[in-house]
């Protein structure tokens, strides 16, 4: 009876350790992919939930450009839903779908100044032979942005506020650089 108890406890511990290692691996993969997408920004997240395999929800995402002294962030994303296939995520670092709900984007002069400062701090790049647009293909199925809000506040232009939505199928490019599927942007 004692040997049975020891065998049972060690089996449970082995399963727990294997589950913890698999969970940590999934966390690191998602972190790597998301880190590449938001690399030029400082990111704050209120809540991150990815208990279900193949799906992650991020709530309260604030994006501010690096090297920025802006009091107002570039964007606040109310909710981001990501789906992924673990094998594809492991192989190509691509998500399946990205769905962003209620993003609020604020464009002003300080934003453009921040990107100018960042460009000056980077070392001069060697001239590229060709720019591969597939670098923007962080997903394999679709990108959807719904109920977006845009505020354009520039000193040389009256303030502009607009509602917007965006939908895209997979980002696949042909040899000319054109996408194979249409992109849809709706401004209101």
C-alpha positions in Angstrom: 0.0 0.0 0.0 2.9 2.4 0.8 4.5 1.7 -2.6 1.2 2.4 -4.3 0.9 5.8 -2.5 4.5 6.7 -3.4 3.9 5.7 -7.1 0.7 7.7 -7.1 2.3 10.8 -5.6 5.3 10.7 -7.9 3.0 10.3 -10.9 1.0 13.3 -9.9 4.2 15.3 -9.3 5.5 14.3 -12.7 2.3 15.4 -14.5 2.4 18.7 -12.6 6.0 19.4 -13.5 5.3 18.5 -17.2 2.3 20.7 -17.2 4.2 23.6 -15.7 7.0 23.2 -18.3 4.5 23.2 -21.1 2.7 26.2 -19.7 6.0 28.1 -19.3 7.0 27.2 -22.9 3.7 28.6 -24.2 4.1 31.8 -22.2 7.6 32.3 -23.6 6.4 31.7 -27.2 3.5 34.2 -26.9 5.8 36.7 -25.2 8.4 36.4 -28.0 5.7 36.9 -30.7 4.0 39.8 -29.0 7.4 41.4 -28.2 8.3 41.5 -31.9 4.9 43.1 -32.8 5.2 45.9 -30.2 8.9 46.4 -30.3 8.9 50.1 -31.0 6.6 50.8 -28.0 6.5 50.9 -24.3 3.6 48.6 -23.3 1.4 48.5 -20.2 -1.1 45.7 -19.8 -3.9 45.6 -17.2 -4.8 41.9 -17.6 -3.4 39.0 -19.6 -5.5 35.7 -19.8 -4.4 32.7 -21.8 -5.8 29.8 -19.8 -7.4 28.2 -22.9 -4.9 26.6 -25.3 -4.9 28.4 -28.6 -6.4 31.6 -27.3 -5.2 34.6 -25.4 -7.1 37.7 -24.2 -5.3 40.9 -23.3 -7.2 43.8 -21.7 -6.2 47.4 -21.1 -3.2 47.7 -23.4 -1.5 51.1 -23.5 1.1 51.8 -26.2 3.6 54.7 -26.0 6.5 55.1 -28.4 9.9 54.6 -26.9 11.9 57.8 -26.3 8.6 59.7 -25.9 7.8 62.2 -23.2 4.1 62.2 -24.1 1.6 62.4 -21.3 -1.0 60.9 -23.6 -0.2 57.4 -25.0 -0.3 56.7 -28.7 -3.0 54.1 -28.3 -5.2 52.4 -25.7 -6.6 49.0 -26.7 -9.6 48.0 -24.7 -9.3 44.3 -25.5 -7.1 42.2 -27.8 -8.0 38.6 -28.6 -5.4 36.4 -30.1 -5.9 32.9 -31.5 -3.0 30.6 -32.4 -2.0 27.1 -33.4 0.8 26.0 -31.2 2.7 24.2 -34.0 2.5 27.3 -36.3 3.4 29.6 -33.4 6.5 27.4 -32.6 7.5 27.1 -36.3 6.9 30.6 -37.8 6.1 32.8 -34.8 2.7 33.7 -36.3 -0.6 34.0 -34.6 -3.8 32.8 -36.4 -6.0 35.8 -35.8 -5.7 39.2 -34.1 -8.9 41.0 -33.0 -8.6 44.4 -31.4 -11.7 45.9 -29.8 -12.2 49.6 -29.1 -8.8 51.0 -29.8 -8.4 54.7 -29.1 -5.5 56.2 -31.2 -4.2 59.7 -30.5 -1.9 61.2 -33.1 -0.2 64.5 -32.2 3.1 66.4 -32.9 4.9 64.8 -29.9 4.3 61.4 -31.4 6.0 62.4 -34.7 8.8 64.0 -32.6 9.3 60.7 -30.7 9.7 58.7 -33.9 12.2 61.2 -35.2 14.3 60.9 -32.0 14.2 57.1 -32.2 15.3 57.2 -35.8 18.3 59.4 -34.9 19.3 57.1 -32.0 19.5 54.0 -34.2 22.7 53.4 -36.1 22.6 54.0 -39.8 21.3 50.9 -41.6 23.0 49.4 -44.6 21.0 49.9 -47.8 18.6 47.0 -48.2 18.4 45.2 -51.5 14.6 44.6 -51.2 12.1 45.3 -48.4 10.1 42.2 -47.6 6.5 43.2 -46.7 5.9 39.7 -45.3 7.7 41.0 -42.1 4.3 42.5 -41.2 2.6 39.1 -41.5 2.3 38.4 -37.8 -0.8 36.4 -38.4 -1.9 33.6 -40.7 -5.7 34.1 -41.0 -7.0 37.6 -40.1 -6.5 40.9 -38.4 -9.7 42.7 -37.3 -10.0 46.1 -35.5 -13.5 47.0 -34.5 -15.0 50.2 -32.9 -11.8 52.2 -33.2 -11.6 55.9 -32.4 -9.0 58.2 -33.9 -8.0 61.7 -32.7 -5.7 63.7 -34.9 -4.4 66.8 -33.0 -1.8 68.7 -34.9 -1.0 72.4 -34.5 -1.3 73.1 -38.3 -4.7 71.4 -38.6 -8.0 71.6 -36.7 -8.6 68.6 -34.5 -10.1 65.6 -36.3 -12.0 62.8 -34.6 -13.1 59.7 -36.5 -14.5 56.2 -35.9 -12.7 53.5 -37.8 -12.6 49.8 -38.4 -10.1 47.6 -40.2 -10.3 44.0 -41.6 -7.7 42.0 -43.4 -7.3 38.4 -44.5 -3.9 36.8 -44.5 -1.1 39.0 -45.4 0.4 37.3 -48.4 2.3 39.2 -51.0 3.1 38.4 -54.6 6.4 39.3 -56.4 5.3 42.8 -57.1 4.6 43.5 -53.4 0.8 43.6 -53.8 -1.3 41.7 -51.3 -3.2 38.7 -52.5 -6.3 39.5 -50.4 -8.0 42.8 -50.0 -7.6 45.1 -46.9 -10.7 46.9 -45.7 -10.6 50.2 -43.8 -13.8 52.0 -42.8 -13.7 55.6 -41.5 -16.7 57.2 -40.0 
